[in-house]
Amino acid sequence: MTDFSYAVDADGVATITWDTVGKSMNVMNEQGFIDLDALIDKALADDAVKGVILTSGKPDSFAGGMDLNIIAKMKESAGDDPARGLFDGIMATHAILRKIERGGMDDKNKGGKPIACAMQGTALGIGLEIPLACHRIFAADNPKAKIGLPEIMVGIFPGMGGTTRLVRKMGAMAASPLLLEGKLNDPKKAKMAGIVDEVVPADELLAKAKEWVLSEPSIVKPWDEKGYKMPGGAPYHPAGFMTFVGASAMVNGKTKGVYPAAKALLSSVYEGAMVPFDTALKIETRWFTNVLMNPSSANMIRSLFINKEALEKGAVRPDVPDQKVQKVGVIGAGMMGAGIALISALAGIEVVLIDAKQDAADKGKSYTADYMDKGIARKKATEEKKEQVLGLINATTDYDALKGCDLIVEAVFEDVGVKAEVTKKVQAVTGPDCIFATNTSTLPITELAKASKDSSDFIGIHFFSPVDKMMLVEIIKGQQTGDRAVAKALDYVRQIKKTPIVVNDARFFYANRCIIPYINEGIRMVKEGVAPALIENAAKLIGMPLGPLQLVDETSIDLGVKIAKATKAAMGDAYPDGAIDEVLFWMADEGRLGRKSNAGFYDYDDKGKRQLLWDGLAAKYPTAAEQPELHEVQNRLLFAQVLEAVRAIEEDVLMDIREGDVGAILGWGFAPWSGGPLSWLDMVGTPWAAETTNALAEKHGKRFEAPALLQEMAAKNQTFYGRFDPAKAA
């Protein structure tokens, strides 16, 4: 079965329609390349064909990218030389796209047939690289469409000619946000940027493309013309040289040298700009192969593309009937509740937003109004859409309004007694089929479920703040939570377009049990006399988005004090973090509560903008004369998180290894270049990890002792994905 169809009309225009079977959006697979190549050959060889239109059979999109399994097959095809398999396979795709680009012209740029691309909507990755090889790109005026090359976001770069063509079309400076940041544009902005050539009404798309094809246009690309000069200047031109100096500084400043794809992309552009086009494609392919062979890129692809997509599609969903949410009740209209109401209404779900006072409920609803107003200002929403979304939210104090809800998300104060009272008030109104979810980051779900009529219908849903921006949702099963509750939570998360992980009930669940030790290790080092700047920069140099001291400022120091007191009360004499409390409690007593008070481990200006690290730290905790090596600080910060991820598997808190990595990256930003904590352990090897962490334990304490699972795997030289990957087991 082919994904491409072919038809020639009475005017001699051949239309090649891409329509991937069984997919809502076109995805390029191995057979797709073969079929496209054959149909291009057919059109070029047919004297009756005057030109070609390449289009999509999907109503609102052209293509969403490439099936990354192609890359795995390329590696496998070369046996012991996977790099050769990748290089040869990618060069074969270049040959297909170059055939489109040349359109049958001879070496003197004579003859040939025009090939236009007519894009109905979204065009991403290979879905834009193919159009870039065509002679003219027509895009339907579809404001919801996204056009761009987002490969950098999953650890690779556009390696099917997109890098080379875009730079030659736009110039290195203009192309850099699209390539290095994966920036996406709607059709009109894509035309303004110079990515697409024409934006036309959707109902005129094919007619306009055909009109152009029949106009006997020149089809020679600028880079195939004699005397071509790159827009903005080539590397050896003064203007072009300065572009690359700035780009190199920007890449290293943003990536700290830990993301191989960005550096490889820039190298490909720089080297390719100094040679003829076909040689530049070979250079691009070599760098792309280099990236694909790097374990960092392989891990990022697995975690941020393959595993993330699998979780979003229900990889861990129990086998129960559809639990799509029709009406959700949100209890508590504070920041969390207001955010939950917003994303629910945006998904088209009817929302009842309840608070103790009407003005508080109204304020919670106004969060959605403000959000929509910002969208209108950016032309991402309309007044009609705003009214539609607000019309779905009933802000009230009346619990009777919860009748008919099939899901409740409680987001009140983090107190067992308060939550128990709310649970009973809600369940006095809701029906027996309603699932009750509590939004909590620390309180045990099994304990909270005791207030419920039926603990099998009680579950935890942990949203991260701010709700509308954070992609991860942590679903927590209590000891009695049933499959229907899990399915309801997963189906709801899918509706609101978030990524779920499902974990078993335990102290701090998964995300917080890993990130709190990271923060604590940073604070512990401050007390030891480690320079705060060394701590913060060490974290950033391993790819953490925020250093531990900045992170505690962002989340607030008084929250840290509250968590510390609650944890100490629960653990008693086993509580291990007294040294941290000394620093944290002192900061709180000094009134330095973090960003919200404009004073924390960092200083802030009157507008709340973060300045330098607070010099008062050194007065209280003087910097030691002898500072630790950078790698030691980095290992302490990494292993503080990673060992908790291993313990989470060991204790059956994590039930699926994929959730451990995806949850870490999306939940608290664990070094995305690594693919997540478990992927990182596979990268460095369990034997090295066990040896290193045990050495840290001897020097810094038992918290760094390798868990029994890690010790066992190190002795057998096992990898986590080799042992636990459900995809391999399937």
C-alpha positions as CSV (number, residue, x, y, z in Angstrom):
1,M,0.0,0.0,0.0
2,T,1.5,3.4,-1.0
3,D,1.1,6.7,0.7
4,F,1.4,8.6,-2.6
5,S,-1.1,8.9,-5.5
6,Y,-0.4,10.3,-8.9
7,A,-2.7,11.9,-11.5
8,V,-2.2,14.0,-14.6
9,D,-4.9,16.5,-15.7
10,A,-5.8,17.6,-19.2
11,D,-3.4,20.6,-19.0
12,G,-0.4,18.3,-18.4
13,V,0.0,19.0,-14.7
14,A,0.9,16.0,-12.6
15,T,-0.3,16.0,-9.0
16,I,1.5,13.9,-6.5
17,T,-0.6,13.6,-3.3
18,W,0.9,12.5,-0.1
19,D,-1.6,10.8,2.2
20,T,-0.1,8.5,4.9
21,V,-2.5,5.6,5.6
22,G,-3.8,5.5,9.1
23,K,-2.3,8.8,10.2
24,S,-3.9,12.1,10.9
25,M,-0.8,13.8,9.6
26,N,1.7,12.7,6.9
27,V,4.8,11.0,8.2
28,M,7.7,10.0,5.9
29,N,8.7,6.4,6.1
30,E,11.1,4.2,4.2
31,Q,8.6,3.1,1.6
32,G,7.5,6.7,1.2
33,F,10.9,7.8,0.0
34,I,10.9,5.0,-2.5
35,D,7.4,5.8,-3.8
36,L,8.1,9.5,-4.0
37,D,11.3,8.9,-6.0
38,A,9.5,6.6,-8.5
39,L,6.7,9.1,-9.1
40,I,9.1,12.0,-9.6
41,D,10.9,9.8,-12.2
42,K,7.5,9.1,-13.8
43,A,6.6,12.7,-14.1
44,L,10.0,13.8,-15.4
45,A,10.0,11.0,-18.0
46,D,6.5,11.7,-19.4
47,D,6.6,14.2,-22.3
48,A,2.9,15.0,-21.7
49,V,3.7,16.3,-18.2
50,K,4.6,20.0,-18.2
51,G,5.1,20.3,-14.4
52,V,4.3,18.8,-11.0
53,I,2.4,19.8,-7.9
54,L,3.3,18.0,-4.7
55,T,0.5,18.3,-2.2
56,S,-1.1,16.6,0.8
57,G,-4.3,14.5,1.1
58,K,-4.7,15.8,4.7
59,P,-7.1,18.8,4.9
60,D,-5.1,20.9,7.4
61,S,-1.5,19.8,7.1
62,F,1.3,18.9,4.7
63,A,3.5,16.7,6.9
64,G,4.5,16.3,10.5
65,G,8.0,14.9,10.0
66,M,9.8,11.6,9.6
67,D,9.4,8.2,11.2
68,L,12.6,8.1,13.2
69,N,12.7,4.3,12.8
70,I,14.2,5.0,9.4
71,I,17.4,6.0,11.2
72,A,17.5,2.8,13.1
73,K,17.1,0.8,9.9
74,M,19.9,2.8,8.2
75,K,22.2,1.9,11.1
76,E,21.2,-1.8,11.0
77,S,21.7,-2.0,7.2
78,A,25.5,-1.4,7.6
79,G,26.1,-4.1,10.3
80,D,29.3,-3.4,12.1
81,D,29.6,0.1,10.5
82,P,26.4,1.9,11.5
83,A,27.9,5.3,10.7
84,R,28.4,4.2,7.1
85,G,24.8,3.0,6.9
86,L,23.6,6.4,8.2
87,F,25.7,8.4,5.8
88,D,24.8,6.3,2.7
89,G,21.1,6.3,3.7
90,I,20.9,10.0,4.2
91,M,22.8,10.7,0.9
92,A,20.3,8.5,-0.9
93,T,17.5,10.8,0.4
94,H,19.5,13.8,-0.7
95,A,19.6,12.3,-4.2
96,I,15.8,12.2,-4.3
97,L,15.4,15.8,-3.1
98,R,18.1,17.0,-5.5
99,K,16.3,15.3,-8.3
100,I,13.2,17.3,-7.4
101,E,15.3,20.5,-7.2
102,R,16.9,20.0,-10.5
103,G,13.6,19.1,-12.1
104,G,15.3,17.2,-15.0
105,M,17.6,20.1,-16.0
106,D,20.9,19.3,-17.7
107,D,24.3,20.4,-16.5
108,K,23.8,23.8,-18.2
109,N,20.5,24.4,-16.3
110,K,18.5,23.9,-19.5
111,G,15.2,22.1,-19.8
112,G,13.5,20.7,-16.7
113,K,10.0,20.9,-15.3
114,P,8.7,23.1,-12.6
115,I,7.7,21.4,-9.4
116,A,5.6,23.4,-6.9
117,C,4.6,22.4,-3.4
118,A,1.1,23.2,-2.2
119,M,1.0,23.0,1.6
120,Q,-2.5,22.9,3.2
121,G,-1.1,23.6,6.7
122,T,1.5,22.4,9.2
123,A,4.9,21.4,7.7
124,L,7.6,20.3,10.1
125,G,11.0,18.6,9.7
126,I,11.1,16.6,6.5
127,G,7.7,18.1,5.8
128,L,9.4,21.4,5.2
129,E,12.7,20.0,3.8
130,I,10.8,18.4,0.8
131,P,9.1,21.8,0.0
132,L,12.4,23.6,0.2
133,A,13.7,21.4,-2.6
134,C,10.7,22.3,-4.8
135,H,10.8,25.4,-7.0
136,R,8.1,27.3,-5.4
137,I,6.2,26.9,-2.1
138,F,2.5,27.8,-1.8
139,A,1.0,27.7,1.7
140,A,-2.7,27.9,2.5
141,D,-3.7,30.9,4.6
142,N,-4.2,28.7,7.7
143,P,-3.4,30.6,10.9
144,K,-3.3,27.4,12.9
145,A,-0.6,25.9,10.7
146,K,3.0,25.6,12.1
147,I,5.9,25.8,9.6
148,G,9.5,25.1,10.7
149,L,12.3,22.8,11.5
150,P,12.0,21.8,15.2
151,E,14.6,19.0,15.1
152,I,17.0,20.8,17.5
153,M,14.4,20.3,20.2
154,V,14.9,16.5,20.2
155,G,18.7,16.5,20.0
156,I,19.3,16.5,16.2
157,F,19.2,19.1,13.4
158,P,17.6,19.3,10.0
159,G,19.8,16.8,8.2
160,M,17.8,16.1,5.0
161,G,19.0,19.3,3.3
162,G,16.9,21.7,5.4
163,T,20.0,23.2,7.0
164,T,21.9,23.8,3.8
165,R,18.9,25.0,1.8
166,L,17.5,27.3,4.4
167,V,20.8,29.1,5.0
168,R,21.3,29.5,1.2
169,K,17.8,30.8,0.8
170,M,17.7,33.2,3.7
171,G,21.3,33.7,4.9
172,A,22.9,32.4,8.1
173,M,21.6,35.1,10.4
174,A,18.0,35.0,9.3
175,A,18.0,31.2,9.4
176,S,19.5,30.9,12.8
177,P,16.3,31.2,14.9
178,L,14.6,28.6,12.7
179,L,17.6,26.2,12.9
180,L,19.1,26.8,16.3
181,E,15.9,27.4,18.3
182,G,13.4,25.4,16.2
183,K,11.2,28.4,15.9
184,L,7.9,27.7,14.2
185,N,5.8,30.3,12.2
186,D,2.3,30.5,10.8
187,P,2.1,30.8,7.0
188,K,2.1,34.6,6.9
189,K,5.1,34.9,9.2
190,A,6.8,32.1,7.2
191,K,6.4,34.2,4.1
192,M,7.7,37.4,5.8
193,A,10.7,35.4,6.9
194,G,11.3,34.1,3.4
195,I,10.6,30.4,4.1
196,V,7.6,30.1,1.8
197,D,7.0,32.0,-1.4
198,E,3.2,32.6,-1.5
199,V,0.3,32.4,1.0
200,V,-3.1,32.0,-0.7
201,P,-6.6,31.2,0.3
202,A,-7.0,27.5,1.1
203,D,-9.7,27.0,-1.6
204,E,-7.3,28.5,-4.2
205,L,-4.2,26.6,-3.2
206,L,-4.0,24.0,-6.0
207,A,-5.3,26.5,-8.6
208,K,-2.6,29.0,-7.8
209,A,0.1,26.3,-7.8
210,K,-1.1,25.1,-11.2
211,E,-1.2,28.6,-12.6
212,W,2.4,29.0,-11.7
213,V,3.5,25.6,-13.0
214,L,1.9,26.4,-16.4
215,S,3.5,29.9,-16.5
216,E,6.8,28.5,-17.8
217,P,8.8,29.9,-14.8
218,S,12.5,29.8,-14.4
219,I,13.2,26.9,-12.0
220,V,17.0,27.3,-11.4
221,K,17.7,27.7,-7.7
222,P,19.9,30.7,-6.9
223,W,22.6,28.4,-5.5
224,D,22.8,26.6,-8.9
225,E,23.3,29.9,-10.7
226,K,26.8,31.0,-11.6
227,G,28.1,33.7,-9.2
228,Y,25.6,32.9,-6.4
229,K,26.4,34.8,-3.2
230,M,24.9,33.9,0.2
231,P,22.5,36.5,1.7
232,G,24.2,38.3,4.5
233,G,27.7,37.2,3.4
234,A,29.6,34.0,3.4
235,P,32.1,33.1,6.3
236,Y,35.0,34.7,4.4
237,H,33.0,37.9,3.9
238,P,33.4,40.5,6.7
239,A,29.6,40.6,7.4
240,G,29.3,36.8,7.2
241,F,32.3,36.3,9.4
242,M,30.8,38.4,12.2
243,T,27.5,36.5,11.9
244,F,29.4,33.2,12.7
245,V,31.4,34.7,15.5
246,G,28.1,35.9,17.2
247,A,26.3,32.6,16.4
248,S,29.2,30.6,18.0
249,A,29.0,32.7,21.1
250,M,25.2,32.4,21.3
251,V,25.3,28.6,20.9
252,N,27.9,28.1,23.6
253,G,26.3,30.6,25.9
254,K,22.9,28.8,25.6
255,T,24.0,25.2,25.5
256,K,27.1,25.4,27.8
257,G,28.7,22.9,25.3
258,V,26.6,19.9,26.4
259,Y,24.2,19.8,23.4
260,P,26.1,18.2,20.4
261,A,23.4,19.0,17.8
262,A,23.7,22.8,18.0
263,K,27.5,22.8,17.7
264,A,27.3,20.3,14.8
265,L,24.6,22.4,13.0
266,L,26.7,25.5,13.2
267,S,29.8,23.6,11.9
268,S,27.7,22.3,9.1
269,V,26.5,25.7,8.1
270,Y,30.0,27.3,8.4
271,E,31.8,24.7,6.4
272,G,29.0,24.2,3.9
273,A,28.9,27.9,3.1
274,M,32.4,27.8,1.7
275,V,31.9,25.1,-0.9
276,P,29.5,24.3,-3.8
277,F,26.0,23.1,-3.0
278,D,26.4,19.4,-3.5
279,T,29.6,19.3,-1.4
280,A,27.7,21.3,1.3
281,L,25.1,18.5,1.4
282,K,27.8,15.9,2.0
283,I,29.2,18.1,4.8
284,E,25.7,18.4,6.3
285,T,25.3,14.6,6.1
286,R,28.7,14.0,7.8
287,W,27.7,16.3,10.7
288,F,24.2,14.8,10.9
289,T,25.7,11.3,11.0
290,N,28.1,12.5,13.8
291,V,25.1,13.7,15.8
292,L,23.0,10.6,15.2
293,M,25.9,8.4,16.4
294,N,26.3,10.5,19.6
295,P,24.5,8.8,22.6
296,S,23.2,12.2,23.7
297,S,21.2,12.6,20.6
298,A,20.0,9.0,20.6
299,N,18.8,9.4,24.2
300,M,17.1,12.7,23.5
301,I,15.2,11.2,20.5
302,R,14.2,8.3,22.6
303,S,13.0,10.3,25.6
304,L,11.6,13.5,24.0
305,F,10.1,11.9,20.9
306,I,9.5,8.2,21.0
307,N,8.9,7.7,24.8
308,K,7.0,11.0,25.3
309,E,4.7,10.2,22.3
310,A,4.1,6.7,23.7
311,L,3.1,8.0,27.1
312,E,0.8,10.6,25.6
313,K,-0.9,7.9,23.5
314,G,-1.6,5.7,26.5
315,A,1.3,3.3,26.8
316,V,0.6,2.8,30.5
317,R,-3.2,3.2,30.4
318,P,-5.2,0.3,32.0
319,D,-7.5,-1.6,29.6
320,V,-10.8,0.0,30.5
321,P,-13.4,1.8,28.4
322,D,-13.0,5.4,27.3
323,Q,-13.0,7.8,30.3
324,K,-13.1,11.1,28.4
325,V,-14.0,13.9,30.8
326,Q,-17.2,15.8,30.0
327,K,-17.5,18.1,33.1
328,V,-14.8,18.8,35.7
329,G,-15.1,20.4,39.1
330,V,-12.1,22.3,40.3
331,I,-12.1,23.0,44.0
332,G,-10.0,26.0,45.0
333,A,-9.5,29.0,42.8
334,G,-6.0,30.0,43.8
335,M,-3.1,29.9,41.3
336,M,-3.2,26.1,40.8
337,G,-7.0,25.9,40.6
338,A,-7.2,28.8,38.2
339,G,-4.6,27.3,36.0
340,I,-6.4,23.9,36.0
341,A,-9.7,25.6,35.1
342,L,-8.0,27.5,32.2
343,I,-6.4,24.4,30.5
344,S,-9.6,22.4,31.0
345,A,-11.8,25.1,29.4
346,L,-9.2,25.5,26.6
347,A,-9.7,21.8,25.9
348,G,-13.5,22.3,25.6
349,I,-14.4,20.8,28.9
350,E,-17.2,22.3,31.0
351,V,-15.7,23.6,34.3
352,V,-17.2,24.3,37.7
353,L,-14.6,26.4,39.6
354,I,-15.4,26.6,43.4
355,D,-14.0,28.6,46.2
356,A,-15.2,29.6,49.7
357,K,-15.9,33.2,48.6
358,Q,-17.4,34.4,45.4
359,D,-14.8,37.1,44.8
360,A,-12.1,34.4,45.1
361,A,-13.9,32.2,42.6
362,D,-14.3,35.2,40.2
363,K,-10.6,36.1,40.6
364,G,-9.8,32.5,39.6
365,K,-11.9,32.8,36.5
366,S,-10.3,36.1,35.6
367,Y,-7.0,34.3,35.2
368,T,-8.5,32.7,32.1
369,A,-9.8,36.1,30.9
370,D,-6.3,37.6,31.3
371,Y,-4.7,34.6,29.5
372,M,-7.1,35.0,26.6
373,D,-6.5,38.8,26.4
374,K,-2.8,38.2,26.1
375,G,-3.6,35.7,23.3
376,I,-5.8,38.3,21.5
377,A,-3.0,40.9,21.8
378,R,-0.6,38.4,20.1
379,K,-3.3,37.6,17.5
380,K,-3.3,34.0,18.8
381,A,-6.9,34.2,19.9
382,T,-10.1,36.1,19.1
383,E,-12.8,37.8,21.2
384,E,-15.2,35.0,20.1
385,K,-12.8,32.4,21.3
386,K,-12.4,34.2,24.6
387,E,-16.1,34.3,25.2
388,Q,-16.4,30.6,24.2
389,V,-13.7,29.6,26.7
390,L,-15.1,31.8,29.6
391,G,-18.6,30.5,28.9
392,L,-17.3,27.0,29.9
393,I,-16.3,28.1,33.4
394,N,-18.9,28.5,36.1
395,A,-17.2,30.3,39.0
396,T,-19.3,29.8,42.2
397,T,-19.4,28.9,45.9
398,D,-22.3,26.5,45.4
399,Y,-21.2,22.8,45.7
400,D,-24.6,21.8,44.1
401,A,-23.1,23.0,40.8
402,L,-20.9,19.9,40.9
403,K,-23.8,17.7,40.0
404,G,-23.0,15.9,36.8
405,C,-19.3,16.2,37.1
406,D,-17.4,13.0,36.1
407,L,-14.1,14.3,37.5
408,I,-13.2,16.5,40.5
409,V,-9.7,18.1,40.8
410,E,-9.3,19.4,44.3
411,A,-6.6,22.1,44.6
412,V,-7.1,23.5,48.1
413,F,-4.6,24.2,50.9
414,E,-2.0,21.5,51.5
415,D,-3.5,20.2,54.8
416,V,-4.8,16.7,55.3
417,G,-7.8,18.0,57.4
418,V,-8.8,20.7,54.9
419,K,-8.6,18.3,52.0
420,A,-10.6,15.6,54.0
421,E,-13.4,18.2,54.7
422,V,-13.6,19.2,51.0
423,T,-13.6,15.6,49.9
424,K,-16.7,14.9,52.0
425,K,-18.5,18.1,50.9
426,V,-17.9,17.2,47.2
427,Q,-19.0,13.6,47.5
428,A,-22.2,14.6,49.2
429,V,-23.2,16.1,45.8
430,T,-21.4,14.1,43.1
431,G,-22.6,10.8,41.7
432,P,-21.0,7.3,42.3
433,D,-19.3,7.4,38.9
434,C,-17.4,10.6,39.6
435,I,-13.6,10.2,40.1
436,F,-12.0,12.4,42.8
437,A,-8.5,13.6,42.2
438,T,-6.4,15.6,44.6
439,N,-3.7,18.0,43.4
440,T,-0.9,17.7,45.9
441,S,2.9,17.7,45.7
442,T,3.7,16.1,49.0
443,L,0.7,14.6,50.9
444,P,0.3,10.8,50.7
445,I,-2.6,9.8,48.5
446,T,-3.4,6.7,50.5
447,E,-3.9,8.8,53.6
448,L,-6.0,11.4,51.8
449,A,-8.2,8.7,50.3
450,K,-9.4,7.7,53.7
451,A,-11.8,10.6,53.6
452,S,-13.4,9.3,50.3
453,K,-16.5,7.1,50.1
454,D,-14.6,4.7,47.8
455,S,-10.8,4.9,47.8
456,S,-10.7,3.0,44.5
457,D,-12.1,6.1,42.8
458,F,-9.6,8.4,44.5
459,I,-6.3,9.4,42.8
460,G,-3.6,12.1,42.9
461,I,-3.0,14.4,40.0
462,H,0.1,16.6,40.6
463,F,0.2,19.6,38.3
464,F,3.4,21.7,38.1
465,S,3.3,25.5,38.3
466,P,2.5,27.4,36.2
467,V,-0.1,24.9,35.0
468,D,-0.6,26.4,31.6
469,K,3.2,26.3,30.7
470,M,4.4,23.1,32.4
471,M,3.9,20.0,30.2
472,L,4.2,17.2,32.9
473,V,1.4,15.9,35.0
474,E,2.2,13.4,37.7
475,I,-0.6,10.9,38.4
476,I,-0.3,9.1,41.7
477,K,-1.9,5.8,42.6
478,G,-2.9,5.3,46.2
479,Q,-2.8,1.7,47.6
480,Q,-6.4,1.2,46.7
481,T,-6.7,3.3,43.6
482,G,-8.5,1.4,40.8
483,D,-7.9,1.1,37.1
484,R,-10.9,3.3,36.2
485,A,-9.5,6.2,38.2
486,V,-6.1,5.8,36.5
487,A,-7.7,5.7,33.1
488,K,-9.8,8.7,33.9
489,A,-6.8,10.7,34.9
490,L,-4.8,9.6,31.8
491,D,-7.7,10.4,29.5
492,Y,-8.1,13.8,31.1
493,V,-4.4,14.6,30.8
494,R,-4.6,13.7,27.1
495,Q,-7.5,16.0,26.6
496,I,-5.7,19.0,28.1
497,K,-2.6,18.2,25.9
498,K,-0.1,17.4,28.7
499,T,2.3,14.5,29.2
500,P,1.4,12.1,32.0
501,I,3.5,9.8,34.1
502,V,1.9,7.3,36.6
503,V,3.6,6.5,39.9
504,N,2.8,4.7,43.1
505,D,2.3,6.5,46.3
506,A,5.4,7.4,48.3
507,R,6.9,10.4,50.1
508,F,7.2,13.2,47.5
509,F,6.1,10.8,44.8
510,Y,8.7,10.9,41.9
511,A,9.5,14.5,40.8
512,N,9.8,16.1,44.2
513,R,11.8,13.2,45.7
514,C,14.4,13.8,43.0
515,I,14.5,17.6,42.8
516,I,14.5,18.3,46.6
517,P,17.8,16.5,47.1
518,Y,19.3,18.6,44.2
519,I,18.3,21.8,46.0
520,N,19.4,20.5,49.3
521,E,22.9,19.5,48.0
522,G,23.4,23.0,46.7
523,I,22.4,24.5,50.1
524,R,24.6,21.9,51.9
525,M,27.6,23.0,49.9
526,V,26.9,26.7,50.8
527,K,27.3,25.7,54.5
528,E,30.5,23.8,53.7
529,G,32.0,26.9,52.2
530,V,31.8,26.0,48.5
531,A,31.6,29.2,46.5
532,P,27.9,29.8,45.5
533,A,29.0,30.8,42.0
534,L,30.8,27.5,41.6
535,I,27.6,25.6,42.7
536,E,25.4,27.5,40.3
537,N,27.7,27.4,37.3
538,A,28.5,23.7,37.8
539,A,24.8,23.0,37.6
540,K,24.4,24.9,34.4
541,L,27.5,23.3,32.8
542,I,25.8,19.9,33.2
543,G,22.7,21.2,31.5
544,M,20.4,22.0,34.4
545,P,18.3,25.0,33.4
546,L,18.6,26.5,36.9
547,G,21.2,26.2,39.6
548,P,19.9,24.8,43.0
549,L,20.1,28.2,44.7
550,Q,18.2,30.0,41.9
551,L,15.7,27.2,41.9
552,V,14.9,27.5,45.6
553,D,14.6,31.3,45.1
554,E,12.0,30.6,42.4
555,T,10.0,28.2,44.4
556,S,10.3,30.3,47.6
557,I,12.5,29.7,50.6
558,D,9.5,29.6,53.1
559,L,8.0,26.7,51.1
560,G,11.3,24.9,51.6
561,V,11.1,25.6,55.3
562,K,7.6,24.3,55.4
563,I,8.5,21.1,53.6
564,A,11.6,20.6,55.8
565,K,9.5,20.9,59.0
566,A,6.9,18.5,57.7
567,T,9.5,16.0,56.6
568,K,11.3,16.2,60.0
569,A,8.1,15.6,61.8
570,A,7.4,12.6,59.7
571,M,10.9,11.1,59.9
572,G,11.9,11.9,63.4
573,D,15.4,10.9,64.3
574,A,16.0,9.5,60.8
575,Y,15.8,13.0,59.3
576,P,19.1,13.7,57.5
577,D,19.0,17.3,56.6
578,G,19.7,19.4,59.7
579,A,22.6,21.2,58.1
580,I,20.4,22.3,55.3
581,D,17.7,23.5,57.7
582,E,20.3,25.7,59.4
583,V,20.9,27.7,56.2
584,L,17.3,27.7,55.0
585,F,15.8,28.7,58.4
586,W,18.3,31.5,58.8
587,M,17.5,32.8,55.3
588,A,13.8,32.8,56.2
589,D,14.5,34.6,59.5
590,E,16.4,37.2,57.5
591,G,13.3,37.8,55.4
592,R,15.0,36.5,52.3
593,L,12.2,34.3,51.0
594,G,13.3,34.3,47.3
595,R,12.1,36.1,44.2
596,K,8.6,36.8,45.7
597,S,10.3,39.0,48.4
598,N,12.9,40.4,46.1
599,A,15.6,38.8,48.3
600,G,17.0,35.3,48.5
601,F,20.2,33.6,47.6
602,Y,20.2,36.2,44.8
603,D,19.6,40.0,45.0
604,Y,16.8,41.4,42.9
605,D,16.1,45.0,41.7
606,D,12.9,46.9,42.4
607,K,11.2,45.3,39.4
608,G,12.0,41.8,40.5
609,K,14.8,41.2,38.0
610,R,17.5,38.8,39.3
611,Q,20.9,40.3,39.9
612,L,24.0,38.8,41.4
613,L,24.3,36.3,44.2
614,W,23.8,37.9,47.6
615,D,27.1,38.8,49.2
616,G,25.6,38.3,52.7
617,L,26.0,34.6,52.2
618,A,29.8,34.9,52.5
619,A,29.5,36.8,55.7
620,K,27.5,34.0,57.3
621,Y,29.1,31.0,55.6
622,P,32.6,32.1,54.5
623,T,34.0,30.6,51.3
624,A,36.6,28.0,52.0
625,A,40.2,28.7,50.9
626,E,40.3,25.4,49.1
627,Q,37.5,24.8,46.6
628,P,36.4,21.3,45.3
629,E,37.0,20.4,41.7
630,L,34.3,21.3,39.2
631,H,33.6,17.6,38.4
632,E,33.1,16.8,42.1
633,V,30.5,19.5,42.5
634,Q,28.8,18.4,39.3
635,N,28.7,14.7,40.4
636,R,27.2,15.7,43.7
637,L,24.4,17.7,42.0
638,L,23.7,15.0,39.4
639,F,23.8,11.9,41.7
640,A,21.6,13.7,44.3
641,Q,18.9,13.4,41.7
642,V,19.9,10.2,39.8
643,L,20.1,8.0,42.9
644,E,16.6,8.9,43.8
645,A,15.4,7.9,40.4
646,V,17.1,4.5,40.9
647,R,15.5,4.2,44.3
648,A,12.1,5.0,42.8
649,I,12.5,2.0,40.5
650,E,13.8,-0.1,43.3
651,E,10.8,0.8,45.5
652,D,8.3,0.4,42.7
653,V,7.4,4.0,42.8
654,L,8.3,4.2,39.1
655,M,6.6,1.4,37.2
656,D,7.9,2.3,33.7
657,I,11.4,3.4,33.0
658,R,10.3,5.7,30.2
659,E,8.3,7.7,32.8
660,G,11.5,8.2,34.8
661,D,13.3,9.9,32.0
662,V,10.4,11.8,30.4
663,G,9.2,13.0,33.8
664,A,12.6,14.2,34.9
665,I,13.1,16.3,31.7
666,L,9.6,17.8,31.6
667,G,9.0,18.0,35.4
668,W,12.2,19.7,36.6
669,G,14.4,20.1,33.6
670,F,16.9,17.3,34.3
671,A,19.8,17.8,31.8
672,P,17.8,17.3,28.7
673,W,20.9,16.5,26.6
674,S,21.3,13.3,28.6
675,G,17.8,11.9,27.8
676,G,17.0,11.8,31.6
677,P,18.6,10.3,34.7
678,L,18.3,6.6,33.7
679,S,19.5,7.3,30.2
680,W,22.4,9.2,31.7
681,L,23.4,6.2,33.8
682,D,23.3,4.1,30.6
683,M,25.5,6.6,28.9
684,V,28.2,6.7,31.6
685,G,27.8,3.0,32.5
686,T,26.5,1.5,35.7
687,P,30.0,0.3,36.8
688,W,31.4,3.8,36.7
689,A,28.3,5.2,38.3
690,A,28.4,2.8,41.3
691,E,32.2,3.4,41.8
692,T,31.8,7.2,41.6
693,T,28.8,7.4,43.9
694,N,30.4,5.1,46.5
695,A,33.5,7.3,46.5
696,L,31.2,10.3,47.1
697,A,29.5,8.4,49.9
698,E,32.9,7.9,51.7
699,K,33.7,11.6,51.5
700,H,30.2,13.2,51.8
701,G,27.9,10.8,53.5
702,K,25.6,7.8,53.2
703,R,23.1,9.6,51.0
704,F,25.4,8.9,48.1
705,E,25.7,5.1,48.7
706,A,24.8,3.2,45.5
707,P,21.4,1.5,46.0
708,A,21.4,-2.3,45.8
709,L,19.8,-2.2,42.4
710,L,22.6,-0.1,41.0
711,Q,25.3,-2.2,42.7
712,E,23.7,-5.4,41.2
713,M,23.5,-3.9,37.7
714,A,27.1,-2.6,37.9
715,A,28.4,-6.0,38.8
716,K,26.6,-7.4,35.7
717,N,27.5,-4.4,33.6
718,Q,23.8,-4.0,32.8
719,T,22.0,-0.9,31.4
720,F,18.6,0.3,32.6
721,Y,17.1,0.3,29.1
722,G,18.6,-3.1,28.4
723,R,16.9,-4.5,31.6
724,F,13.7,-2.5,32.0
725,D,12.6,-1.0,28.7
726,P,9.0,-2.0,28.1
727,A,9.3,-1.3,24.4
728,K,11.9,-4.1,24.1
729,A,9.8,-6.5,26.3
730,A,6.8,-5.9,23.9
